[in-house]
Amino acid sequence: MRKVFPIILLSLLFFSLTVSLVQGDVGEHDKDWCKDIPIEKRVGGLVPCGRSCNDPKTDGIDESEPCTLCHFFIMIDIWIKGLLFMIVPPLAVLMIAIGGWMYFFSQGNPEKIAQAKKLFTAVAFGLLIIYGAWLIVNTFLMTIGVAEWTNLKEGWWIISCD
């Protein structure tokens, strides 16, 4: 029963953070760049293509183009960036705060102190694995010279549909 509340709390946090990624975000900011199309007629979705108008805030992606297979990979890239930069850092801060709360209110109980330290260690190793994996792959691909023999001068991680 004691584990149900943290699971529900983390589920609600995860849901609230991912809702903005999933929704088409049709709102006040859309009035500037889509004013000729009524809000109810605007088409949008997860894949950044086939939309009724283009959002100029997207980095070099014309969302009004017809969909291709490349746009599917752009969607996956957007999701990965959303996870790495919008969900993981706040979740890590939340877990560190929970660990600090557990450590502060342990009242000298060695079991609770060990549990809080285990949480700190798990967060540190999780962040190391998540961001260290990208660092290792980037270092490997730059060392073998992927940018030179594939003409990806901007970086191997940038996806563009030309």
Biotite code that builds the C-alpha atoms (Angstrom):
import biotite.structure as struc

atoms = struc.array([
    struc.Atom([0.000, 0.000, 0.000], chain_id="A", res_id=1, res_name="MET", atom_name="CA", element="C"),
    struc.Atom([2.902, 2.364, 0.712], chain_id="A", res_id=2, res_name="ARG", atom_name="CA", element="C"),
    struc.Atom([4.215, 1.951, -2.830], chain_id="A", res_id=3, res_name="LYS", atom_name="CA", element="C"),
    struc.Atom([0.916, 2.804, -4.493], chain_id="A", res_id=4, res_name="VAL", atom_name="CA", element="C"),
    struc.Atom([1.050, 6.542, -3.714], chain_id="A", res_id=5, res_name="PHE", atom_name="CA", element="C"),
    struc.Atom([4.538, 7.140, -5.220], chain_id="A", res_id=6, res_name="PRO", atom_name="CA", element="C"),
    struc.Atom([3.610, 5.135, -8.304], chain_id="A", res_id=7, res_name="ILE", atom_name="CA", element="C"),
    struc.Atom([0.440, 7.178, -8.791], chain_id="A", res_id=8, res_name="ILE", atom_name="CA", element="C"),
    struc.Atom([2.363, 10.418, -8.187], chain_id="A", res_id=9, res_name="LEU", atom_name="CA", element="C"),
    struc.Atom([5.070, 9.512, -10.711], chain_id="A", res_id=10, res_name="LEU", atom_name="CA", element="C"),
    struc.Atom([2.457, 8.368, -13.230], chain_id="A", res_id=11, res_name="SER", atom_name="CA", element="C"),
    struc.Atom([0.624, 11.692, -12.971], chain_id="A", res_id=12, res_name="LEU", atom_name="CA", element="C"),
    struc.Atom([3.893, 13.593, -13.322], chain_id="A", res_id=13, res_name="LEU", atom_name="CA", element="C"),
    struc.Atom([4.893, 11.569, -16.381], chain_id="A", res_id=14, res_name="PHE", atom_name="CA", element="C"),
    struc.Atom([1.431, 12.001, -17.900], chain_id="A", res_id=15, res_name="PHE", atom_name="CA", element="C"),
    struc.Atom([1.405, 15.760, -17.340], chain_id="A", res_id=16, res_name="SER", atom_name="CA", element="C"),
    struc.Atom([4.856, 16.157, -18.909], chain_id="A", res_id=17, res_name="LEU", atom_name="CA", element="C"),
    struc.Atom([4.059, 14.058, -21.966], chain_id="A", res_id=18, res_name="THR", atom_name="CA", element="C"),
    struc.Atom([0.665, 15.633, -22.698], chain_id="A", res_id=19, res_name="VAL", atom_name="CA", element="C"),
    struc.Atom([2.333, 18.704, -24.188], chain_id="A", res_id=20, res_name="SER", atom_name="CA", element="C"),
    struc.Atom([4.410, 16.459, -26.461], chain_id="A", res_id=21, res_name="LEU", atom_name="CA", element="C"),
    struc.Atom([1.405, 14.514, -27.726], chain_id="A", res_id=22, res_name="VAL", atom_name="CA", element="C"),
    struc.Atom([-1.099, 17.310, -28.218], chain_id="A", res_id=23, res_name="GLN", atom_name="CA", element="C"),
    struc.Atom([-1.051, 19.404, -31.321], chain_id="A", res_id=24, res_name="GLY", atom_name="CA", element="C"),
    struc.Atom([-0.751, 22.576, -29.202], chain_id="A", res_id=25, res_name="ASP", atom_name="CA", element="C"),
    struc.Atom([-3.441, 24.521, -31.021], chain_id="A", res_id=26, res_name="VAL", atom_name="CA", element="C"),
    struc.Atom([-3.852, 27.649, -28.962], chain_id="A", res_id=27, res_name="GLY", atom_name="CA", element="C"),
    struc.Atom([-2.941, 31.303, -28.635], chain_id="A", res_id=28, res_name="GLU", atom_name="CA", element="C"),
    struc.Atom([0.504, 31.023, -30.216], chain_id="A", res_id=29, res_name="HIS", atom_name="CA", element="C"),
    struc.Atom([-1.036, 29.528, -33.392], chain_id="A", res_id=30, res_name="ASP", atom_name="CA", element="C"),
    struc.Atom([-2.868, 32.754, -34.215], chain_id="A", res_id=31, res_name="LYS", atom_name="CA", element="C"),
    struc.Atom([0.333, 34.392, -35.476], chain_id="A", res_id=32, res_name="ASP", atom_name="CA", element="C"),
    struc.Atom([1.285, 31.898, -38.147], chain_id="A", res_id=33, res_name="TRP", atom_name="CA", element="C"),
    struc.Atom([-2.015, 30.204, -39.055], chain_id="A", res_id=34, res_name="CYS", atom_name="CA", element="C"),
    struc.Atom([-4.445, 33.097, -39.086], chain_id="A", res_id=35, res_name="LYS", atom_name="CA", element="C"),
    struc.Atom([-5.952, 32.283, -42.488], chain_id="A", res_id=36, res_name="ASP", atom_name="CA", element="C"),
    struc.Atom([-7.106, 28.809, -41.336], chain_id="A", res_id=37, res_name="ILE", atom_name="CA", element="C"),
    struc.Atom([-9.752, 28.502, -38.578], chain_id="A", res_id=38, res_name="PRO", atom_name="CA", element="C"),
    struc.Atom([-8.672, 26.632, -35.422], chain_id="A", res_id=39, res_name="ILE", atom_name="CA", element="C"),
    struc.Atom([-11.148, 23.799, -35.983], chain_id="A", res_id=40, res_name="GLU", atom_name="CA", element="C"),
    struc.Atom([-9.754, 23.201, -39.525], chain_id="A", res_id=41, res_name="LYS", atom_name="CA", element="C"),
    struc.Atom([-6.094, 23.049, -38.480], chain_id="A", res_id=42, res_name="ARG", atom_name="CA", element="C"),
    struc.Atom([-4.587, 19.630, -38.940], chain_id="A", res_id=43, res_name="VAL", atom_name="CA", element="C"),
    struc.Atom([-1.736, 18.458, -36.745], chain_id="A", res_id=44, res_name="GLY", atom_name="CA", element="C"),
    struc.Atom([-0.398, 15.415, -35.050], chain_id="A", res_id=45, res_name="GLY", atom_name="CA", element="C"),
    struc.Atom([2.670, 13.614, -33.875], chain_id="A", res_id=46, res_name="LEU", atom_name="CA", element="C"),
    struc.Atom([4.465, 13.364, -37.204], chain_id="A", res_id=47, res_name="VAL", atom_name="CA", element="C"),
    struc.Atom([5.668, 16.830, -38.322], chain_id="A", res_id=48, res_name="PRO", atom_name="CA", element="C"),
    struc.Atom([4.245, 16.668, -41.851], chain_id="A", res_id=49, res_name="CYS", atom_name="CA", element="C"),
    struc.Atom([0.972, 16.861, -43.725], chain_id="A", res_id=50, res_name="GLY", atom_name="CA", element="C"),
    struc.Atom([-0.271, 19.749, -41.592], chain_id="A", res_id=51, res_name="ARG", atom_name="CA", element="C"),
    struc.Atom([-2.509, 22.502, -42.856], chain_id="A", res_id=52, res_name="SER", atom_name="CA", element="C"),
    struc.Atom([0.065, 25.215, -42.125], chain_id="A", res_id=53, res_name="CYS", atom_name="CA", element="C"),
    struc.Atom([3.711, 25.437, -41.116], chain_id="A", res_id=54, res_name="ASN", atom_name="CA", element="C"),
    struc.Atom([4.891, 26.446, -37.650], chain_id="A", res_id=55, res_name="ASP", atom_name="CA", element="C"),
    struc.Atom([7.889, 28.746, -38.141], chain_id="A", res_id=56, res_name="PRO", atom_name="CA", element="C"),
    struc.Atom([9.192, 27.819, -34.672], chain_id="A", res_id=57, res_name="LYS", atom_name="CA", element="C"),
    struc.Atom([10.158, 24.315, -35.819], chain_id="A", res_id=58, res_name="THR", atom_name="CA", element="C"),
    struc.Atom([13.834, 24.172, -36.675], chain_id="A", res_id=59, res_name="ASP", atom_name="CA", element="C"),
    struc.Atom([13.967, 24.000, -40.461], chain_id="A", res_id=60, res_name="GLY", atom_name="CA", element="C"),
    struc.Atom([11.103, 21.515, -40.821], chain_id="A", res_id=61, res_name="ILE", atom_name="CA", element="C"),
    struc.Atom([8.324, 22.444, -43.229], chain_id="A", res_id=62, res_name="ASP", atom_name="CA", element="C"),
    struc.Atom([5.330, 20.804, -41.579], chain_id="A", res_id=63, res_name="GLU", atom_name="CA", element="C"),
    struc.Atom([3.058, 21.501, -44.549], chain_id="A", res_id=64, res_name="SER", atom_name="CA", element="C"),
    struc.Atom([5.018, 19.089, -46.789], chain_id="A", res_id=65, res_name="GLU", atom_name="CA", element="C"),
    struc.Atom([3.503, 15.703, -47.673], chain_id="A", res_id=66, res_name="PRO", atom_name="CA", element="C"),
    struc.Atom([4.594, 12.900, -45.359], chain_id="A", res_id=67, res_name="CYS", atom_name="CA", element="C"),
    struc.Atom([7.535, 10.638, -46.206], chain_id="A", res_id=68, res_name="THR", atom_name="CA", element="C"),
    struc.Atom([9.370, 7.938, -44.284], chain_id="A", res_id=69, res_name="LEU", atom_name="CA", element="C"),
    struc.Atom([11.968, 10.500, -43.207], chain_id="A", res_id=70, res_name="CYS", atom_name="CA", element="C"),
    struc.Atom([9.301, 12.423, -41.261], chain_id="A", res_id=71, res_name="HIS", atom_name="CA", element="C"),
    struc.Atom([8.721, 9.333, -39.130], chain_id="A", res_id=72, res_name="PHE", atom_name="CA", element="C"),
    struc.Atom([12.382, 9.461, -38.060], chain_id="A", res_id=73, res_name="PHE", atom_name="CA", element="C"),
    struc.Atom([12.052, 13.183, -37.339], chain_id="A", res_id=74, res_name="ILE", atom_name="CA", element="C"),
    struc.Atom([9.108, 12.364, -35.046], chain_id="A", res_id=75, res_name="MET", atom_name="CA", element="C"),
    struc.Atom([11.228, 9.781, -33.204], chain_id="A", res_id=76, res_name="ILE", atom_name="CA", element="C"),
    struc.Atom([14.006, 12.377, -32.895], chain_id="A", res_id=77, res_name="ASP", atom_name="CA", element="C"),
    struc.Atom([11.555, 14.884, -31.409], chain_id="A", res_id=78, res_name="ILE", atom_name="CA", element="C"),
    struc.Atom([10.374, 12.283, -28.880], chain_id="A", res_id=79, res_name="TRP", atom_name="CA", element="C"),
    struc.Atom([13.928, 11.351, -27.889], chain_id="A", res_id=80, res_name="ILE", atom_name="CA", element="C"),
    struc.Atom([14.871, 15.008, -27.416], chain_id="A", res_id=81, res_name="LYS", atom_name="CA", element="C"),
    struc.Atom([11.689, 15.518, -25.404], chain_id="A", res_id=82, res_name="GLY", atom_name="CA", element="C"),
    struc.Atom([12.555, 12.598, -23.143], chain_id="A", res_id=83, res_name="LEU", atom_name="CA", element="C"),
    struc.Atom([16.205, 13.571, -22.719], chain_id="A", res_id=84, res_name="LEU", atom_name="CA", element="C"),
    struc.Atom([15.691, 17.275, -22.112], chain_id="A", res_id=85, res_name="PHE", atom_name="CA", element="C"),
    struc.Atom([12.100, 17.719, -20.864], chain_id="A", res_id=86, res_name="MET", atom_name="CA", element="C"),
    struc.Atom([11.303, 14.601, -18.834], chain_id="A", res_id=87, res_name="ILE", atom_name="CA", element="C"),
    struc.Atom([14.558, 13.121, -17.500], chain_id="A", res_id=88, res_name="VAL", atom_name="CA", element="C"),
    struc.Atom([15.966, 16.273, -15.787], chain_id="A", res_id=89, res_name="PRO", atom_name="CA", element="C"),
    struc.Atom([12.772, 17.175, -13.847], chain_id="A", res_id=90, res_name="PRO", atom_name="CA", element="C"),
    struc.Atom([12.283, 13.519, -12.943], chain_id="A", res_id=91, res_name="LEU", atom_name="CA", element="C"),
    struc.Atom([15.887, 13.310, -11.670], chain_id="A", res_id=92, res_name="ALA", atom_name="CA", element="C"),
    struc.Atom([15.402, 16.481, -9.610], chain_id="A", res_id=93, res_name="VAL", atom_name="CA", element="C"),
    struc.Atom([12.175, 15.067, -8.199], chain_id="A", res_id=94, res_name="LEU", atom_name="CA", element="C"),
    struc.Atom([13.869, 11.799, -7.247], chain_id="A", res_id=95, res_name="MET", atom_name="CA", element="C"),
    struc.Atom([16.773, 13.653, -5.604], chain_id="A", res_id=96, res_name="ILE", atom_name="CA", element="C"),
    struc.Atom([14.259, 15.758, -3.672], chain_id="A", res_id=97, res_name="ALA", atom_name="CA", element="C"),
    struc.Atom([12.436, 12.613, -2.560], chain_id="A", res_id=98, res_name="ILE", atom_name="CA", element="C"),
    struc.Atom([15.768, 11.083, -1.513], chain_id="A", res_id=99, res_name="GLY", atom_name="CA", element="C"),
    struc.Atom([16.640, 14.229, 0.428], chain_id="A", res_id=100, res_name="GLY", atom_name="CA", element="C"),
    struc.Atom([13.245, 14.171, 2.108], chain_id="A", res_id=101, res_name="TRP", atom_name="CA", element="C"),
    struc.Atom([13.751, 10.508, 3.034], chain_id="A", res_id=102, res_name="MET", atom_name="CA", element="C"),
    struc.Atom([17.249, 11.239, 4.377], chain_id="A", res_id=103, res_name="TYR", atom_name="CA", element="C"),
    struc.Atom([16.096, 14.289, 6.336], chain_id="A", res_id=104, res_name="PHE", atom_name="CA", element="C"),
    struc.Atom([13.146, 12.514, 7.948], chain_id="A", res_id=105, res_name="PHE", atom_name="CA", element="C"),
    struc.Atom([14.936, 9.211, 8.590], chain_id="A", res_id=106, res_name="SER", atom_name="CA", element="C"),
    struc.Atom([15.423, 10.162, 12.274], chain_id="A", res_id=107, res_name="GLN", atom_name="CA", element="C"),
    struc.Atom([18.661, 8.202, 12.439], chain_id="A", res_id=108, res_name="GLY", atom_name="CA", element="C"),
    struc.Atom([17.074, 4.964, 11.235], chain_id="A", res_id=109, res_name="ASN", atom_name="CA", element="C"),
    struc.Atom([19.887, 3.128, 9.377], chain_id="A", res_id=110, res_name="PRO", atom_name="CA", element="C"),
    struc.Atom([17.442, 1.358, 7.033], chain_id="A", res_id=111, res_name="GLU", atom_name="CA", element="C"),
    struc.Atom([15.867, 4.618, 5.872], chain_id="A", res_id=112, res_name="LYS", atom_name="CA", element="C"),
    struc.Atom([19.259, 6.299, 5.500], chain_id="A", res_id=113, res_name="ILE", atom_name="CA", element="C"),
    struc.Atom([20.480, 3.368, 3.395], chain_id="A", res_id=114, res_name="ALA", atom_name="CA", element="C"),
    struc.Atom([17.302, 3.548, 1.289], chain_id="A", res_id=115, res_name="GLN", atom_name="CA", element="C"),
    struc.Atom([17.829, 7.288, 0.673], chain_id="A", res_id=116, res_name="ALA", atom_name="CA", element="C"),
    struc.Atom([21.477, 6.714, -0.270], chain_id="A", res_id=117, res_name="LYS", atom_name="CA", element="C"),
    struc.Atom([20.419, 3.908, -2.602], chain_id="A", res_id=118, res_name="LYS", atom_name="CA", element="C"),
    struc.Atom([17.994, 6.319, -4.300], chain_id="A", res_id=119, res_name="LEU", atom_name="CA", element="C"),
    struc.Atom([20.746, 8.928, -4.750], chain_id="A", res_id=120, res_name="PHE", atom_name="CA", element="C"),
    struc.Atom([23.022, 6.266, -6.226], chain_id="A", res_id=121, res_name="THR", atom_name="CA", element="C"),
    struc.Atom([20.302, 4.995, -8.574], chain_id="A", res_id=122, res_name="ALA", atom_name="CA", element="C"),
    struc.Atom([19.602, 8.523, -9.860], chain_id="A", res_id=123, res_name="VAL", atom_name="CA", element="C"),
    struc.Atom([23.306, 9.173, -10.425], chain_id="A", res_id=124, res_name="ALA", atom_name="CA", element="C"),
    struc.Atom([23.807, 5.881, -12.279], chain_id="A", res_id=125, res_name="PHE", atom_name="CA", element="C"),
    struc.Atom([20.638, 6.434, -14.305], chain_id="A", res_id=126, res_name="GLY", atom_name="CA", element="C"),
    struc.Atom([21.775, 9.872, -15.447], chain_id="A", res_id=127, res_name="LEU", atom_name="CA", element="C"),
    struc.Atom([25.243, 8.500, -16.163], chain_id="A", res_id=128, res_name="LEU", atom_name="CA", element="C"),
    struc.Atom([23.790, 5.729, -18.325], chain_id="A", res_id=129, res_name="ILE", atom_name="CA", element="C"),
    struc.Atom([21.328, 7.987, -20.155], chain_id="A", res_id=130, res_name="ILE", atom_name="CA", element="C"),
    struc.Atom([23.696, 10.823, -21.013], chain_id="A", res_id=131, res_name="TYR", atom_name="CA", element="C"),
    struc.Atom([26.884, 8.736, -21.026], chain_id="A", res_id=132, res_name="GLY", atom_name="CA", element="C"),
    struc.Atom([25.497, 6.492, -23.776], chain_id="A", res_id=133, res_name="ALA", atom_name="CA", element="C"),
    struc.Atom([25.087, 9.478, -26.094], chain_id="A", res_id=134, res_name="TRP", atom_name="CA", element="C"),
    struc.Atom([28.575, 10.706, -25.196], chain_id="A", res_id=135, res_name="LEU", atom_name="CA", element="C"),
    struc.Atom([30.123, 7.302, -25.946], chain_id="A", res_id=136, res_name="ILE", atom_name="CA", element="C"),
    struc.Atom([28.301, 6.933, -29.284], chain_id="A", res_id=137, res_name="VAL", atom_name="CA", element="C"),
    struc.Atom([29.187, 10.516, -30.268], chain_id="A", res_id=138, res_name="ASN", atom_name="CA", element="C"),
    struc.Atom([32.856, 10.034, -29.368], chain_id="A", res_id=139, res_name="THR", atom_name="CA", element="C"),
    struc.Atom([33.016, 6.752, -31.297], chain_id="A", res_id=140, res_name="PHE", atom_name="CA", element="C"),
    struc.Atom([31.354, 8.134, -34.425], chain_id="A", res_id=141, res_name="LEU", atom_name="CA", element="C"),
    struc.Atom([33.486, 11.291, -34.413], chain_id="A", res_id=142, res_name="MET", atom_name="CA", element="C"),
    struc.Atom([36.648, 9.239, -33.894], chain_id="A", res_id=143, res_name="THR", atom_name="CA", element="C"),
    struc.Atom([36.007, 6.994, -36.887], chain_id="A", res_id=144, res_name="ILE", atom_name="CA", element="C"),
    struc.Atom([35.138, 10.055, -38.995], chain_id="A", res_id=145, res_name="GLY", atom_name="CA", element="C"),
    struc.Atom([31.466, 9.625, -39.800], chain_id="A", res_id=146, res_name="VAL", atom_name="CA", element="C"),
    struc.Atom([31.083, 13.358, -40.512], chain_id="A", res_id=147, res_name="ALA", atom_name="CA", element="C"),
    struc.Atom([33.692, 13.275, -43.281], chain_id="A", res_id=148, res_name="GLU", atom_name="CA", element="C"),
    struc.Atom([32.558, 10.219, -45.247], chain_id="A", res_id=149, res_name="TRP", atom_name="CA", element="C"),
    struc.Atom([28.804, 10.828, -44.962], chain_id="A", res_id=150, res_name="THR", atom_name="CA", element="C"),
    struc.Atom([28.759, 14.630, -45.549], chain_id="A", res_id=151, res_name="ASN", atom_name="CA", element="C"),
    struc.Atom([27.038, 15.188, -42.206], chain_id="A", res_id=152, res_name="LEU", atom_name="CA", element="C"),
    struc.Atom([29.034, 18.293, -41.353], chain_id="A", res_id=153, res_name="LYS", atom_name="CA", element="C"),
    struc.Atom([26.461, 19.542, -38.816], chain_id="A", res_id=154, res_name="GLU", atom_name="CA", element="C"),
    struc.Atom([26.449, 16.295, -36.852], chain_id="A", res_id=155, res_name="GLY", atom_name="CA", element="C"),
    struc.Atom([25.387, 12.672, -37.129], chain_id="A", res_id=156, res_name="TRP", atom_name="CA", element="C"),
    struc.Atom([22.426, 13.269, -34.814], chain_id="A", res_id=157, res_name="TRP", atom_name="CA", element="C"),
    struc.Atom([20.691, 15.838, -37.050], chain_id="A", res_id=158, res_name="ILE", atom_name="CA", element="C"),
    struc.Atom([17.936, 14.419, -39.252], chain_id="A", res_id=159, res_name="ILE", atom_name="CA", element="C"),
    struc.Atom([16.879, 16.385, -42.327], chain_id="A", res_id=160, res_name="SER", atom_name="CA", element="C"),
    struc.Atom([14.485, 15.448, -45.122], chain_id="A", res_id=161, res_name="CYS", atom_name="CA", element="C"),
    struc.Atom([15.974, 16.918, -48.298], chain_id="A", res_id=162, res_name="ASP", atom_name="CA", element="C"),
])
